[in-house]
């Protein structure tokens, strides 16, 4: 998989997770679930930017 494809895939996954997290917050779901989801999102964002910076 090329770097561009990987970045695009990560970007899509980040957007999906962000939307899902927003829905969890609105639904007033268990705080532990929101935290877990937020950590997953942070990891994806970190991975995305790590790859993006390696590109430069």
Number of C-alpha atoms within 10 A of each C-alpha: 5 7 12 12 10 13 16 13 12 18 16 12 15 19 13 12 18 16 11 15 20 13 13 16 13 9 9 10 12 10 11 9 13 18 12 12 17 17 12 14 19 15 12 17 17 12 14 18 14 11 16 13 9 8 9 5
